[in-house]
Amino acid sequence: MKKTRLDRWICETESLPALTREGLDALQLRRLNETLSRLKGRGGIYAGYPERLDSLKQLEKLPFTTPAMLGEHPGAYLLTSQSEVSRVISGATSGTTGKAKRVFYTERDTEHTIGFFAAGIGEMLSPGEKCLIAFPFTGPFGLGDLIAKAVERLGGIPIRAGFGQSWAELSALVEATQPETYIGFPVLLLGLNRMYGGALPIRRALVSGDACPKGVMDALERALGSKLYPHYGSRECGLGGAVTCPAFEGMHLRENHILPEIVDEDGRVLPEGEYGELVITTIGMEAMPLIRYRTGDFTRILPPCPCGGVTRRIDTVSRREGEFSMERLDSALFSVETLVDYRAVFDGTLHIDARTVDGQGRERLTQTARHCCPGREVTVRVSPALVEDRPMYQGKRYVIT
């Protein structure tokens, strides 16, 4: 299998003649120590940390950074002047509790993100092809805009769908532009496919922004006739964190900028192959590097990829959501071929408000939801999906409580 675009991008970015595991480890240790030195010089939140480490293994001895800490004192993590900040992402996400986090980026940080995006997108998009981008467009450094820049860098044509349009608006845009590829939320693409009224011209998709449950993935791959390219990212890791290669076996990490660890509930580092919480140290961020940040996302590190790429891979990522898992519900409920979208609310009873193509399917959806939530009261209401309807979640999907 040919060398991954991510490996090539890392070589170009870091001026390396070739990428080896030993060379990447050495780069990571050097960059980690450069980051620690910068943090020590600033003082503040990481003032008590060492200025350098002798090995990557010693990273395990440092304390964790948590989302709560980031929410309480976001400015304390900023390493550059305010004048050097080109982008701030602020606000809560579906996985966030407590105060909203603020993450800062310089122009170099966003340039690295564009380069990483292009490396991942380039595995599925050829020059001259059109790409439907179903993420918010909020300005020159917003997520949708960065993806569009990456598509243009590859010689592709970005179709700026944004997020929150009705099925009719999305269908009209697809009909007018005939995009071959798609980047956006997985459930949105599945709903669009079921509302489009014919075969979608989209043949390949990079899905991100939310969990990619197996049932949703399977349904999309059948509809598109091709494998999907899942992507993992978060604001804390610079929006782009890990992406799928043509082997379709896990997501390659952006290891020149991110050090990954997997830990158990007590914070002990787990060996390769064991599931736990993903912890990241962002050695490539100029504005706001984070040391041992607990993401709240659960996965495992996989063995070397069949593609021959050097970077480590993570498996499918999930969140621990308590009793009710939206991922599990999505995976099961979207096996109902007519389901377009639904909202889940729990107030002691699990309420499913579903939209199907024909307004039917209540009994099957009820049985499926009860199977997912044994011992719990479940109610299901089904209405026909209308072309003027919009997605029922504006962002990540979660059980509303």
C-alpha positions as a Markdown table, in Angstrom:
| # | Residue | x | y | z |
|---|---|---|---|---|
| 1 | Met | 0.0 | 0.0 | 0.0 |
| 2 | Lys | 1.3 | 3.5 | -0.8 |
| 3 | Lys | 2.7 | 5.8 | 1.8 |
| 4 | Thr | 0.0 | 7.7 | 3.6 |
| 5 | Arg | -0.5 | 11.4 | 2.9 |
| 6 | Leu | -0.2 | 12.0 | 6.6 |
| 7 | Asp | 3.3 | 10.6 | 6.7 |
| 8 | Arg | 4.3 | 12.7 | 3.7 |
| 9 | Trp | 2.8 | 15.8 | 5.3 |
| 10 | Ile | 4.7 | 15.2 | 8.5 |
| 11 | Cys | 8.0 | 14.8 | 6.5 |
| 12 | Glu | 7.3 | 18.1 | 4.6 |
| 13 | Thr | 6.3 | 20.0 | 7.8 |
| 14 | Glu | 9.2 | 18.8 | 9.9 |
| 15 | Ser | 11.8 | 18.8 | 7.0 |
| 16 | Leu | 12.5 | 15.1 | 7.4 |
| 17 | Pro | 13.8 | 13.0 | 4.5 |
| 18 | Ala | 11.8 | 10.0 | 5.7 |
| 19 | Leu | 9.6 | 9.1 | 8.6 |
| 20 | Thr | 10.6 | 6.3 | 11.0 |
| 21 | Arg | 9.3 | 5.4 | 14.5 |
| 22 | Glu | 12.7 | 6.3 | 16.0 |
| 23 | Gly | 12.8 | 9.6 | 14.2 |
| 24 | Leu | 9.3 | 10.5 | 15.2 |
| 25 | Asp | 10.0 | 9.6 | 18.9 |
| 26 | Ala | 13.0 | 11.9 | 18.8 |
| 27 | Leu | 11.1 | 14.7 | 17.3 |
| 28 | Gln | 8.4 | 14.3 | 19.9 |
| 29 | Leu | 10.8 | 14.4 | 22.8 |
| 30 | Arg | 12.6 | 17.5 | 21.4 |
| 31 | Arg | 9.3 | 19.3 | 20.8 |
| 32 | Leu | 8.0 | 18.3 | 24.3 |
| 33 | Asn | 11.0 | 19.7 | 25.9 |
| 34 | Glu | 10.7 | 22.9 | 23.8 |
| 35 | Thr | 7.1 | 23.2 | 25.0 |
| 36 | Leu | 8.1 | 22.5 | 28.7 |
| 37 | Ser | 10.8 | 25.2 | 28.4 |
| 38 | Arg | 8.3 | 27.7 | 27.1 |
| 39 | Leu | 5.8 | 26.9 | 29.9 |
| 40 | Lys | 8.5 | 27.2 | 32.5 |
| 41 | Gly | 9.5 | 30.6 | 31.2 |
| 42 | Arg | 5.9 | 31.8 | 31.4 |
| 43 | Gly | 5.2 | 30.6 | 34.9 |
| 44 | Gly | 1.6 | 30.4 | 35.8 |
| 45 | Ile | -0.5 | 27.2 | 35.5 |
| 46 | Tyr | 2.5 | 24.9 | 34.7 |
| 47 | Ala | 5.1 | 26.7 | 36.8 |
| 48 | Gly | 5.9 | 23.7 | 38.9 |
| 49 | Tyr | 6.5 | 21.4 | 35.9 |
| 50 | Pro | 10.1 | 20.4 | 34.9 |
| 51 | Glu | 11.8 | 22.3 | 32.1 |
| 52 | Arg | 12.8 | 19.1 | 30.3 |
| 53 | Leu | 12.4 | 15.3 | 30.4 |
| 54 | Asp | 14.9 | 12.6 | 29.5 |
| 55 | Ser | 12.4 | 10.4 | 27.9 |
| 56 | Leu | 8.8 | 10.4 | 26.7 |
| 57 | Lys | 8.0 | 7.7 | 29.4 |
| 58 | Gln | 8.7 | 10.4 | 32.1 |
| 59 | Leu | 5.6 | 12.3 | 30.8 |
| 60 | Glu | 3.5 | 9.8 | 32.9 |
| 61 | Lys | 4.8 | 11.4 | 36.1 |
| 62 | Leu | 3.3 | 14.8 | 35.4 |
| 63 | Pro | -0.2 | 15.8 | 36.6 |
| 64 | Phe | -3.2 | 15.9 | 34.4 |
| 65 | Thr | -4.9 | 18.9 | 32.9 |
| 66 | Thr | -8.7 | 18.6 | 33.1 |
| 67 | Pro | -11.6 | 20.2 | 31.3 |
| 68 | Ala | -12.7 | 21.8 | 34.6 |
| 69 | Met | -9.3 | 23.4 | 35.0 |
| 70 | Leu | -9.4 | 24.7 | 31.4 |
| 71 | Gly | -12.9 | 26.1 | 32.0 |
| 72 | Glu | -11.9 | 27.9 | 35.2 |
| 73 | His | -8.7 | 29.5 | 34.0 |
| 74 | Pro | -8.5 | 29.5 | 30.1 |
| 75 | Gly | -6.3 | 32.6 | 29.9 |
| 76 | Ala | -3.8 | 31.0 | 32.2 |
| 77 | Tyr | -2.9 | 28.5 | 29.5 |
| 78 | Leu | -2.2 | 31.1 | 26.8 |
| 79 | Leu | 1.5 | 31.3 | 25.9 |
| 80 | Thr | 1.4 | 34.1 | 23.4 |
| 81 | Ser | 0.3 | 37.7 | 23.5 |
| 82 | Gln | -3.3 | 38.4 | 22.7 |
| 83 | Ser | -2.2 | 40.2 | 19.5 |
| 84 | Glu | -0.8 | 36.9 | 18.2 |
| 85 | Val | -4.2 | 35.1 | 18.6 |
| 86 | Ser | -6.1 | 34.7 | 15.4 |
| 87 | Arg | -8.9 | 32.5 | 16.6 |
| 88 | Val | -10.7 | 31.7 | 19.9 |
| 89 | Ile | -13.2 | 28.9 | 20.2 |
| 90 | Ser | -15.4 | 29.4 | 23.2 |
| 91 | Gly | -18.5 | 27.7 | 24.4 |
| 92 | Ala | -19.8 | 24.4 | 25.8 |
| 93 | Thr | -20.2 | 21.2 | 23.8 |
| 94 | Ser | -22.6 | 18.3 | 24.4 |
| 95 | Gly | -19.8 | 16.5 | 26.4 |
| 96 | Thr | -19.0 | 19.6 | 28.5 |
| 97 | Thr | -20.0 | 20.2 | 32.1 |
| 98 | Gly | -19.2 | 23.2 | 34.2 |
| 99 | Lys | -17.8 | 26.4 | 32.7 |
| 100 | Ala | -17.4 | 26.7 | 29.0 |
| 101 | Lys | -13.8 | 26.3 | 27.7 |
| 102 | Arg | -11.9 | 28.8 | 25.6 |
| 103 | Val | -9.1 | 27.6 | 23.3 |
| 104 | Phe | -6.7 | 30.0 | 21.5 |
| 105 | Tyr | -4.9 | 29.6 | 18.2 |
| 106 | Thr | -2.3 | 31.5 | 16.3 |
| 107 | Glu | -2.1 | 31.7 | 12.5 |
| 108 | Arg | 0.6 | 29.1 | 12.6 |
| 109 | Asp | -1.7 | 26.8 | 14.6 |
| 110 | Thr | -4.5 | 27.1 | 12.1 |
| 111 | Glu | -2.0 | 26.7 | 9.2 |
| 112 | His | -0.9 | 23.4 | 10.7 |
| 113 | Thr | -4.6 | 22.4 | 11.0 |
| 114 | Ile | -5.2 | 23.1 | 7.3 |
| 115 | Gly | -2.2 | 21.1 | 6.4 |
| 116 | Phe | -3.4 | 18.1 | 8.5 |
| 117 | Phe | -6.9 | 18.4 | 7.1 |
| 118 | Ala | -5.5 | 18.4 | 3.5 |
| 119 | Ala | -3.5 | 15.2 | 4.3 |
| 120 | Gly | -6.6 | 13.4 | 5.5 |
| 121 | Ile | -9.0 | 14.7 | 2.8 |
| 122 | Gly | -6.5 | 14.0 | 0.1 |
| 123 | Glu | -7.0 | 10.3 | 0.7 |
| 124 | Met | -10.5 | 10.5 | -0.8 |
| 125 | Leu | -10.7 | 13.7 | -2.9 |
| 126 | Ser | -9.0 | 14.2 | -6.3 |
| 127 | Pro | -8.3 | 17.5 | -8.0 |
| 128 | Gly | -11.3 | 19.0 | -9.7 |
| 129 | Glu | -13.8 | 17.1 | -7.5 |
| 130 | Lys | -16.5 | 19.0 | -5.5 |
| 131 | Cys | -16.8 | 18.5 | -1.8 |
| 132 | Leu | -20.0 | 19.3 | 0.2 |
| 133 | Ile | -18.9 | 20.7 | 3.6 |
| 134 | Ala | -21.6 | 20.4 | 6.3 |
| 135 | Phe | -19.9 | 22.2 | 9.1 |
| 136 | Pro | -20.5 | 25.8 | 10.4 |
| 137 | Phe | -18.8 | 28.6 | 8.5 |
| 138 | Thr | -18.1 | 31.3 | 11.1 |
| 139 | Gly | -15.3 | 33.3 | 9.6 |
| 140 | Pro | -11.8 | 33.0 | 8.1 |
| 141 | Phe | -10.6 | 30.7 | 10.9 |
| 142 | Gly | -13.8 | 28.7 | 11.5 |
| 143 | Leu | -14.0 | 25.0 | 11.1 |
| 144 | Gly | -15.9 | 25.0 | 7.8 |
| 145 | Asp | -13.5 | 27.7 | 6.4 |
| 146 | Leu | -10.4 | 25.7 | 7.4 |
| 147 | Ile | -11.8 | 22.6 | 5.7 |
| 148 | Ala | -12.6 | 24.6 | 2.6 |
| 149 | Lys | -9.1 | 26.0 | 2.4 |
| 150 | Ala | -7.8 | 22.4 | 2.7 |
| 151 | Val | -10.1 | 21.3 | -0.2 |
| 152 | Glu | -8.9 | 24.2 | -2.3 |
| 153 | Arg | -5.3 | 23.4 | -1.5 |
| 154 | Leu | -5.9 | 19.9 | -3.0 |
| 155 | Gly | -7.4 | 21.4 | -6.2 |
| 156 | Gly | -10.9 | 20.5 | -5.1 |
| 157 | Ile | -14.0 | 22.7 | -5.1 |
| 158 | Pro | -15.6 | 23.3 | -1.7 |
| 159 | Ile | -19.4 | 23.5 | -1.6 |
| 160 | Arg | -20.2 | 25.5 | 1.6 |
| 161 | Ala | -23.4 | 23.9 | 2.9 |
| 162 | Gly | -22.9 | 25.0 | 6.5 |
| 163 | Phe | -25.0 | 23.5 | 9.2 |
| 164 | Gly | -28.7 | 23.8 | 10.0 |
| 165 | Gln | -30.2 | 23.9 | 6.5 |
| 166 | Ser | -33.5 | 22.1 | 5.9 |
| 167 | Trp | -33.6 | 18.8 | 3.9 |
| 168 | Ala | -35.0 | 20.7 | 1.0 |
| 169 | Glu | -32.2 | 23.3 | 1.0 |
| 170 | Leu | -29.6 | 20.6 | 1.3 |
| 171 | Ser | -31.2 | 18.5 | -1.5 |
| 172 | Ala | -31.4 | 21.5 | -3.8 |
| 173 | Leu | -27.7 | 22.4 | -3.2 |
| 174 | Val | -26.7 | 18.8 | -3.9 |
| 175 | Glu | -28.8 | 18.7 | -7.0 |
| 176 | Ala | -27.3 | 21.9 | -8.3 |
| 177 | Thr | -23.7 | 21.2 | -7.5 |
| 178 | Gln | -23.4 | 17.3 | -7.8 |
| 179 | Pro | -20.6 | 16.9 | -5.2 |
| 180 | Glu | -18.6 | 13.7 | -5.4 |
| 181 | Thr | -17.4 | 13.9 | -1.7 |
| 182 | Tyr | -18.7 | 15.0 | 1.7 |
| 183 | Ile | -17.2 | 16.2 | 4.9 |
| 184 | Gly | -19.5 | 16.6 | 8.0 |
| 185 | Phe | -21.6 | 14.9 | 10.6 |
| 186 | Pro | -22.4 | 11.2 | 9.8 |
| 187 | Val | -26.1 | 11.2 | 10.9 |
| 188 | Leu | -26.7 | 14.3 | 8.8 |
| 189 | Leu | -25.4 | 12.6 | 5.7 |
| 190 | Leu | -27.5 | 9.5 | 6.4 |
| 191 | Gly | -30.7 | 11.7 | 6.9 |
| 192 | Leu | -29.9 | 13.5 | 3.6 |
| 193 | Asn | -29.5 | 10.3 | 1.8 |
| 194 | Arg | -32.9 | 9.1 | 3.0 |
| 195 | Met | -34.6 | 12.4 | 2.1 |
| 196 | Tyr | -32.9 | 13.1 | -1.2 |
| 197 | Gly | -35.4 | 11.2 | -3.4 |
| 198 | Gly | -32.8 | 9.4 | -5.5 |
| 199 | Ala | -29.2 | 8.2 | -5.6 |
| 200 | Leu | -26.9 | 10.8 | -4.0 |
| 201 | Pro | -24.0 | 11.8 | -6.3 |
| 202 | Ile | -21.8 | 11.7 | -3.2 |
| 203 | Arg | -19.6 | 8.6 | -3.4 |
| 204 | Arg | -17.0 | 9.2 | -0.6 |
| 205 | Ala | -17.2 | 10.8 | 2.8 |
| 206 | Leu | -15.0 | 12.0 | 5.7 |
| 207 | Val | -17.3 | 11.9 | 8.7 |
| 208 | Ser | -16.4 | 13.9 | 11.9 |
| 209 | Gly | -17.8 | 16.2 | 14.5 |
| 210 | Asp | -19.6 | 13.4 | 16.4 |
| 211 | Ala | -19.3 | 9.7 | 17.2 |
| 212 | Cys | -19.5 | 7.3 | 14.2 |
| 213 | Pro | -21.7 | 4.4 | 15.5 |
| 214 | Lys | -21.3 | 1.2 | 13.7 |
| 215 | Gly | -25.0 | 1.0 | 12.6 |
| 216 | Val | -24.8 | 4.5 | 11.1 |
| 217 | Met | -21.5 | 3.7 | 9.4 |
| 218 | Asp | -22.8 | 0.5 | 8.0 |
| 219 | Ala | -25.9 | 2.2 | 6.6 |
| 220 | Leu | -23.9 | 5.0 | 5.0 |
| 221 | Glu | -21.3 | 2.6 | 3.5 |
| 222 | Arg | -24.2 | 0.6 | 1.9 |
| 223 | Ala | -25.7 | 3.8 | 0.6 |
| 224 | Leu | -22.5 | 5.3 | -0.8 |
| 225 | Gly | -21.0 | 2.1 | -2.1 |
| 226 | Ser | -17.7 | 2.9 | -0.4 |
| 227 | Lys | -15.9 | 2.9 | 2.9 |
| 228 | Leu | -16.0 | 6.0 | 5.1 |
| 229 | Tyr | -13.1 | 8.0 | 6.4 |
| 230 | Pro | -13.8 | 8.8 | 10.1 |
| 231 | His | -11.9 | 11.7 | 11.6 |
| 232 | Tyr | -11.3 | 12.5 | 15.3 |
| 233 | Gly | -10.7 | 16.0 | 16.5 |
| 234 | Ser | -11.4 | 18.5 | 19.2 |
| 235 | Arg | -10.8 | 22.1 | 19.9 |
| 236 | Glu | -8.1 | 21.2 | 22.4 |
| 237 | Cys | -6.0 | 19.3 | 19.8 |
| 238 | Gly | -6.3 | 22.0 | 17.2 |
| 239 | Leu | -9.6 | 20.7 | 15.6 |
| 240 | Gly | -7.7 | 18.0 | 13.7 |
| 241 | Gly | -6.4 | 15.0 | 15.7 |
| 242 | Ala | -6.5 | 11.7 | 13.8 |
| 243 | Val | -7.7 | 10.5 | 10.4 |
| 244 | Thr | -8.4 | 7.3 | 8.5 |
| 245 | Cys | -6.1 | 6.0 | 5.7 |
| 246 | Pro | -7.0 | 3.7 | 2.8 |
| 247 | Ala | -6.5 | 0.6 | 5.0 |
| 248 | Phe | -9.7 | 1.7 | 6.9 |
| 249 | Glu | -8.5 | 0.3 | 10.1 |
| 250 | Gly | -8.4 | 3.0 | 12.8 |
| 251 | Met | -7.3 | 6.6 | 12.6 |
| 252 | His | -3.7 | 7.8 | 12.3 |
| 253 | Leu | -2.8 | 10.4 | 14.9 |
| 254 | Arg | -1.2 | 13.8 | 14.2 |
| 255 | Glu | 1.9 | 12.6 | 16.1 |
| 256 | Asn | 4.2 | 15.5 | 15.2 |
| 257 | His | 1.8 | 17.7 | 17.2 |
| 258 | Ile | 0.1 | 15.3 | 19.7 |
| 259 | Leu | 1.4 | 12.9 | 22.2 |
| 260 | Pro | -1.3 | 10.3 | 23.0 |
| 261 | Glu | -1.8 | 8.2 | 26.2 |
| 262 | Ile | -4.5 | 5.8 | 27.2 |
| 263 | Val | -5.3 | 5.8 | 31.0 |
| 264 | Asp | -7.7 | 3.9 | 33.2 |
| 265 | Glu | -10.1 | 5.4 | 35.7 |
| 266 | Asp | -7.3 | 6.0 | 38.2 |
| 267 | Gly | -5.1 | 7.7 | 35.7 |
| 268 | Arg | -2.7 | 4.8 | 35.2 |
| 269 | Val | -1.3 | 4.5 | 31.7 |
| 270 | Leu | -2.5 | 1.4 | 29.9 |
| 271 | Pro | -0.6 | -0.7 | 27.4 |
| 272 | Glu | -1.2 | -0.6 | 23.7 |
| 273 | Gly | -4.5 | -2.4 | 22.8 |
| 274 | Glu | -6.4 | -1.7 | 26.1 |
| 275 | Tyr | -9.4 | 0.6 | 26.1 |
| 276 | Gly | -9.3 | 3.7 | 28.3 |
| 277 | Glu | -9.5 | 7.4 | 28.3 |
| 278 | Leu | -7.5 | 9.3 | 25.7 |
| 279 | Val | -5.1 | 11.8 | 27.2 |
| 280 | Ile | -3.2 | 14.2 | 24.9 |
| 281 | Thr | -0.2 | 16.5 | 25.2 |
| 282 | Thr | -0.3 | 19.1 | 22.4 |
| 283 | Ile | 3.4 | 19.7 | 21.6 |
| 284 | Gly | 2.6 | 21.4 | 18.3 |
| 285 | Met | 0.3 | 24.2 | 19.5 |
| 286 | Glu | 1.9 | 27.7 | 19.6 |
| 287 | Ala | -0.8 | 29.6 | 21.5 |
| 288 | Met | -2.1 | 27.1 | 24.0 |
| 289 | Pro | -0.2 | 23.8 | 24.5 |
| 290 | Leu | -1.8 | 21.5 | 27.0 |
| 291 | Ile | 0.0 | 18.9 | 29.1 |
| 292 | Arg | -1.7 | 15.5 | 29.7 |
| 293 | Tyr | -5.2 | 16.8 | 28.9 |
| 294 | Arg | -8.0 | 14.3 | 29.8 |
| 295 | Thr | -10.3 | 14.4 | 26.8 |
| 296 | Gly | -13.2 | 12.4 | 28.2 |
| 297 | Asp | -13.0 | 10.3 | 25.0 |
| 298 | Phe | -12.5 | 6.6 | 25.2 |
| 299 | Thr | -10.5 | 4.5 | 22.7 |
| 300 | Arg | -7.4 | 2.3 | 22.4 |
| 301 | Ile | -4.1 | 2.5 | 20.6 |
| 302 | Leu | -3.9 | 0.0 | 17.8 |
| 303 | Pro | -0.8 | -2.0 | 16.6 |
| 304 | Pro | 1.0 | -0.8 | 13.4 |
| 305 | Cys | -1.3 | -0.2 | 10.4 |
| 306 | Pro | -1.3 | -2.6 | 7.4 |
| 307 | Cys | -0.8 | 0.5 | 5.3 |
| 308 | Gly | 2.8 | 0.7 | 6.5 |
| 309 | Gly | 2.4 | 4.2 | 8.0 |
| 310 | Val | 4.5 | 5.1 | 11.0 |
| 311 | Thr | 2.1 | 7.1 | 13.0 |
| 312 | Arg | 0.1 | 5.4 | 15.8 |
| 313 | Arg | -3.6 | 4.8 | 15.3 |
| 314 | Ile | -6.6 | 5.0 | 17.6 |
| 315 | Asp | -9.7 | 2.9 | 17.4 |
| 316 | Thr | -13.3 | 4.2 | 17.2 |
| 317 | Val | -13.8 | 6.9 | 19.8 |
| 318 | Ser | -16.7 | 7.0 | 22.2 |
| 319 | Arg | -17.9 | 8.9 | 25.3 |
| 320 | Arg | -19.1 | 7.4 | 28.5 |
| 321 | Glu | -22.5 | 8.9 | 28.9 |
| 322 | Gly | -23.9 | 7.1 | 31.9 |
| 323 | Glu | -26.9 | 4.9 | 31.6 |
| 324 | Phe | -27.9 | 6.0 | 28.1 |
| 325 | Ser | -25.5 | 6.0 | 25.2 |
| 326 | Met | -26.6 | 8.1 | 22.2 |
| 327 | Glu | -24.1 | 6.2 | 20.2 |
| 328 | Arg | -25.7 | 2.9 | 21.0 |
| 329 | Leu | -29.2 | 4.3 | 20.3 |
| 330 | Asp | -28.0 | 5.7 | 17.0 |
| 331 | Ser | -26.4 | 2.5 | 16.0 |
| 332 | Ala | -29.6 | 0.5 | 16.7 |
| 333 | Leu | -32.3 | 2.9 | 15.7 |
| 334 | Phe | -30.9 | 3.9 | 12.3 |
| 335 | Ser | -31.1 | 0.2 | 11.3 |
| 336 | Val | -34.8 | 1.2 | 10.6 |
| 337 | Glu | -34.3 | 2.1 | 7.0 |
| 338 | Thr | -36.9 | 4.9 | 6.9 |
| 339 | Leu | -35.6 | 6.8 | 10.0 |
| 340 | Val | -34.3 | 10.2 | 9.1 |
| 341 | Asp | -33.7 | 11.8 | 12.5 |
| 342 | Tyr | -34.8 | 11.6 | 16.1 |
| 343 | Arg | -34.3 | 13.4 | 19.5 |
| 344 | Ala | -33.9 | 11.5 | 22.8 |
| 345 | Val | -35.0 | 12.9 | 26.1 |
| 346 | Phe | -34.8 | 11.2 | 29.5 |
| 347 | Asp | -36.8 | 12.4 | 32.5 |
| 348 | Gly | -37.2 | 9.0 | 34.2 |
| 349 | Thr | -38.7 | 7.7 | 31.0 |
| 350 | Leu | -36.8 | 7.6 | 27.7 |
| 351 | His | -38.8 | 9.6 | 25.1 |
| 352 | Ile | -37.9 | 9.2 | 21.4 |
| 353 | Asp | -39.3 | 11.8 | 19.0 |
| 354 | Ala | -38.6 | 10.3 | 15.6 |
| 355 | Arg | -39.0 | 11.5 | 12.0 |
| 356 | Thr | -39.3 | 8.8 | 9.3 |
| 357 | Val | -39.7 | 9.0 | 5.6 |
| 358 | Asp | -43.3 | 7.7 | 5.6 |
| 359 | Gly | -44.3 | 8.5 | 9.2 |
| 360 | Gln | -44.4 | 4.8 | 10.0 |
| 361 | Gly | -42.2 | 2.5 | 12.0 |
| 362 | Arg | -43.3 | 3.3 | 15.6 |
| 363 | Glu | -43.5 | -0.3 | 16.7 |
| 364 | Arg | -40.1 | -1.3 | 15.4 |
| 365 | Leu | -38.4 | 1.8 | 16.8 |
| 366 | Thr | -40.1 | 1.1 | 20.2 |
| 367 | Gln | -38.9 | -2.5 | 20.3 |
| 368 | Thr | -35.4 | -1.4 | 19.3 |
| 369 | Ala | -35.2 | 1.4 | 21.9 |
| 370 | Arg | -36.4 | -1.0 | 24.6 |
| 371 | His | -33.8 | -3.5 | 23.6 |
| 372 | Cys | -31.1 | -0.8 | 24.1 |
| 373 | Cys | -32.5 | 0.3 | 27.4 |
| 374 | Pro | -33.8 | -2.9 | 29.2 |
| 375 | Gly | -35.8 | -2.2 | 32.3 |
| 376 | Arg | -36.6 | 1.4 | 31.4 |
| 377 | Glu | -39.9 | 2.9 | 30.3 |
| 378 | Val | -39.7 | 4.0 | 26.7 |
| 379 | Thr | -42.1 | 6.0 | 24.7 |
| 380 | Val | -41.8 | 6.6 | 20.9 |
| 381 | Arg | -43.6 | 9.2 | 18.9 |
| 382 | Val | -43.2 | 9.1 | 15.1 |
| 383 | Ser | -44.0 | 11.8 | 12.6 |
| 384 | Pro | -43.3 | 12.0 | 8.8 |
| 385 | Ala | -40.1 | 13.8 | 7.9 |
| 386 | Leu | -40.9 | 17.0 | 6.0 |
| 387 | Val | -38.6 | 18.6 | 3.4 |
| 388 | Glu | -38.8 | 21.8 | 5.4 |
| 389 | Asp | -37.5 | 20.1 | 8.6 |
| 390 | Arg | -34.0 | 20.8 | 9.8 |
| 391 | Pro | -31.7 | 18.4 | 11.7 |
| 392 | Met | -32.9 | 17.8 | 15.3 |
| 393 | Tyr | -29.5 | 18.5 | 16.8 |
| 394 | Gln | -27.4 | 21.5 | 16.1 |
| 395 | Gly | -24.1 | 19.8 | 16.7 |
| 396 | Lys | -23.2 | 16.7 | 18.6 |
| 397 | Arg | -26.0 | 14.2 | 19.4 |
| 398 | Tyr | -26.8 | 13.4 | 23.1 |
| 399 | Val | -29.6 | 12.2 | 25.3 |
| 400 | Ile | -31.2 | 15.4 | 26.7 |
| 401 | Thr | -31.8 | 15.2 | 30.5 |
